[in-house]
Amino acid sequence: MYAVIKTGGKQYKVAVGDEIFVEKLAGEAGEQVTFDEVLAISDEGGIQAGDLKATVTGEIVKQGKNKKVIVSKYKAKKGYRRKNGHRQPYTRVRVSAINV
């Protein structure tokens, strides 16, 4: 059995026991989180999609830290290299149940 959920503007295919990385969610490690926006569910009866009254619950495993913009500069004997980057904060969630 699996479900397709939407969170943080992205869609994820999840099953019970999966760990997923999603956009940062409010909460600390060990807290329960519920995803209400379920797009599809697949079980032994087939696939159900559309307006579903289902939820997916999970547990926050780890919170990502807020990373600032990464800037590194390098001057060698020839040329000048500069790198600008960004690391998005994330939350690691372990799916515990799919409630239909």
SEVOFI-279107 format. One record per atom (N, C-alpha, C): residue in three letters; x, y negated, z. Coordinates in pm, whole numbers, padded with zeros to 5 digits, always signed. Each point is the difference from the previous one (the first is absolute). Layout:
% SEVOFI-279107
ALAXYZ/...
//
This chain:
% SEVOFI-279107
MET+00084+00118+00000/MET-00084-00118+00000/MET+00089-00124+00000/TYR-00034-00095-00085/TYR+00074-00126-00003/TYR-00097-00114-00024/ALA+00049-00120+00025/ALA-00081-00121-00020/ALA+00088-00105-00066/VAL-00063-00091-00069/VAL+00067-00115-00059/VAL-00048-00123+00077/ILE+00095-00068+00066/ILE-00034-00117+00079/ILE+00064-00124-00061/LYS-00055-00116+00038/LYS+00054-00127-00047/LYS+00036-00085+00121/THR+00125-00045+00006/THR+00045-00088+00106/THR+00116-00084-00051/GLY+00002-00124+00036/GLY+00109-00088-00040/GLY+00005-00024-00150/GLY-00113+00013-00069/GLY-00004-00023-00143/GLY+00052+00118-00082/LYS+00025+00113+00064/LYS+00050+00119-00070/LYS-00088+00119+00034/GLN+00006+00103-00084/GLN-00076+00122+00022/GLN+00096+00113+00034/TYR-00040+00085+00094/TYR+00083+00111+00045/TYR-00083+00129+00001/LYS+00058+00107-00050/LYS-00062+00132+00009/LYS+00057+00066+00125/VAL-00088+00032+00097/VAL+00045+00052+00129/VAL-00072+00129+00034/ALA+00069+00085+00076/ALA-00058+00121+00057/ALA+00035+00001+00148/VAL-00063+00086+00077/VAL+00027+00008+00143/VAL+00145+00044+00022/GLY+00071-00075+00083/GLY+00140+00031+00027/GLY+00099-00081-00082/ASP-00045-00069-00102/ASP+00089-00082-00083/ASP+00046-00123+00076/GLU+00122-00046-00032/GLU+00050-00127+00051/GLU+00015-00094-00118/ILE-00057-00118+00011/ILE+00005-00096-00109/ILE+00058-00132+00051/PHE+00060-00075-00090/PHE+00050-00134+00028/PHE-00097-00098-00061/VAL-00061-00084+00084/VAL-00097-00098-00048/VAL+00046-00139+00040/GLU-00064-00101-00057/GLU+00027-00138+00039/GLU-00019-00013+00150/LYS+00068-00094+00062/LYS+00000-00012+00145/LYS-00141-00014+00057/LEU-00029+00084+00101/LEU-00129-00002+00069/LEU+00021-00049+00143/ALA-00106-00054+00058/ALA+00008-00044+00139/ALA-00005+00121+00091/GLY+00081+00000+00103/GLY+00001+00110+00095/GLY+00142+00046+00029/GLU+00012+00080+00104/GLU+00129+00054+00042/GLU+00005+00149-00030/ALA+00118+00059+00010/ALA+00018+00142-00022/ALA-00083+00079+00100/GLY-00070+00103-00048/GLY-00084+00082+00085/GLY-00147-00039-00004/GLU-00033-00116-00052/GLU-00140-00042-00008/GLU-00070+00063-00119/GLN-00132+00013+00013/GLN-00083+00054-00108/GLN-00039-00112-00096/VAL-00008+00035-00128/VAL-00043-00095-00102/VAL-00103+00070-00088/THR-00102-00074-00044/THR-00107+00056-00082/THR-00006-00072-00134/PHE-00003+00076-00107/PHE-00013-00055-00135/PHE-00144+00023-00043/ASP-00075-00109-00019/ASP-00141+00009-00035/ASP-00023+00003-00151/GLU+00093-00050-00075/GLU-00019-00009-00145/GLU+00051+00128-00067/VAL-00088+00100-00006/VAL+00031+00129-00062/VAL-00061-00001-00140/LEU+00083+00023-00101/LEU-00045-00007-00138/LEU-00048+00134-00053/ALA+00063+00110+00044/ALA-00038+00133-00047/ALA+00041+00104+00103/ILE-00075+00112-00001/ILE+00031+00113+00087/ILE-00010+00127-00083/SER+00098+00087+00018/SER-00002+00129-00068/SER+00003+00110+00105/ASP-00091+00095-00013/ASP-00002+00116+00088/ASP-00039+00122-00083/GLU-00034+00111+00067/GLU-00033+00122-00074/GLU-00125-00016-00087/GLY-00084-00098+00029/GLY-00121-00023-00078/GLY+00024-00084-00125/GLY+00117-00059-00015/GLY+00031-00084-00115/GLY+00042-00139+00044/ILE-00004-00092-00095/ILE+00042-00137+00026/ILE-00123-00089+00013/GLN+00000-00083+00105/GLN-00105-00099+00019/GLN+00064-00137-00008/ALA-00058-00087-00078/ALA+00054-00135-00015/ALA-00115-00099+00005/GLY+00035-00125+00019/GLY-00102-00104+00002/GLY-00025-00050+00140/ASP-00126-00029+00032/ASP-00038-00055+00130/ASP-00005+00114+00103/LEU+00107+00016+00077/LEU+00010+00109+00097/LEU-00008-00055+00142/LYS-00061+00076+00087/LYS-00004-00033+00143/LYS+00106+00085+00070/ALA+00125-00025-00032/ALA+00109+00081+00054/ALA+00108-00092+00055/THR+00078+00054+00092/THR+00114-00071+00056/THR+00119+00094+00010/VAL+00117-00059+00002/VAL+00123+00076+00020/VAL+00067-00060+00123/THR+00033+00086+00097/THR+00066-00048+00121/THR+00144+00049+00002/GLY+00083-00082+00059/GLY+00141+00035+00008/GLY+00063-00061+00122/GLU+00125+00033+00021/GLU+00075-00049+00114/GLU+00124-00073-00050/ILE+00026-00116+00055/ILE+00118-00077-00039/ILE+00122+00069+00058/VAL+00092+00039-00087/VAL+00122+00069+00042/VAL+00110-00102+00028/LYS+00014-00097-00091/LYS+00108-00097+00013/LYS-00041-00130-00064/GLN+00034-00109+00066/GLN-00024-00133-00056/GLN+00129-00050-00063/GLY-00009-00050-00121/GLY+00116-00062-00063/GLY+00022-00138+00059/LYS+00122-00043+00001/LYS+00031-00132+00054/LYS-00012-00104-00110/ASN-00027-00123+00042/ASN-00004-00109-00096/ASN+00141-00029-00046/LYS+00024+00018-00127/LYS+00130-00027-00056/LYS-00005-00136-00068/LYS+00104-00075+00018/LYS+00008-00129-00067/LYS+00059+00021-00138/VAL+00004-00105-00075/VAL+00058+00005-00134/VAL+00147+00035+00012/ILE+00042+00093-00081/ILE+00140+00044+00000/ILE+00076-00083-00103/VAL+00101-00071+00045/VAL+00082-00081-00089/VAL+00145+00038+00022/SER+00066+00037-00107/SER+00143+00028+00012/SER+00072-00075-00111/LYS+00113-00057+00033/LYS+00078-00076-00096/LYS+00140+00060-00008/TYR+00058-00005-00116/TYR+00129+00062-00021/TYR+00082-00085-00095/LYS+00120-00034+00041/LYS+00091-00072-00087/LYS+00123+00086-00019/ALA+00026+00037-00119/ALA+00122+00075-00031/ALA+00091-00091-00081/LYS+00103+00056-00053/LYS+00091-00080-00079/LYS-00064-00045-00131/LYS-00102+00077-00043/LYS-00072-00037-00122/LYS-00150+00000+00028/GLY-00064-00107-00034/GLY-00145-00005+00010/GLY-00052-00020+00142/TYR-00130-00014+00009/TYR-00067-00021+00127/TYR-00128+00080-00005/ARG-00018+00089+00094/ARG-00119+00085+00001/ARG-00083-00033+00123/ARG-00130-00013-00022/ARG-00092-00027+00109/ARG-00119+00093-00015/LYS-00042+00060+00111/LYS-00112+00093-00002/LYS-00107-00048+00096/ASN-00121-00015-00050/ASN-00115-00032+00083/ASN-00090+00121+00002/GLY-00051+00036+00114/GLY-00087+00116+00011/GLY-00106-00019+00105/HIS-00089+00097+00008/HIS-00110-00004+00096/HIS-00036+00143+00036/ARG-00024+00026+00127/ARG-00043+00131+00044/ARG-00133-00015+00071/GLN-00102+00067-00053/GLN-00135-00010+00052/GLN-00014+00079+00130/PRO-00061-00058+00104/PRO-00025+00078+00122/PRO-00105+00107-00028/TYR+00014+00116+00062/TYR-00088+00112-00024/TYR-00045+00061+00132/THR-00097+00089-00011/THR-00045+00080+00114/THR-00006+00144-00048/ARG+00055+00091+00080/ARG-00005+00143-00033/ARG-00117+00059+00076/VAL-00094+00065-00074/VAL-00122+00053+00058/VAL-00007+00150-00029/ARG-00033+00079+00104/ARG-00024+00144-00017/ARG-00150+00021+00000/VAL-00053+00060-00106/VAL-00144+00022-00014/VAL-00041+00116+00090/SER-00100-00024+00086/SER-00042+00104+00094/SER-00134+00064-00035/ALA-00089-00074-00067/ALA-00131+00057-00032/ALA-00064-00074-00118/ILE-00077+00075-00077/ILE-00083-00058-00106/ILE-00145+00029+00041/ASN-00073-00105+00032/ASN-00137+00014+00049/ASN-00099-00031-00111/VAL-00083+00099-00032/VAL-00099-00018-00108/VAL-00135-00024+00061/
//
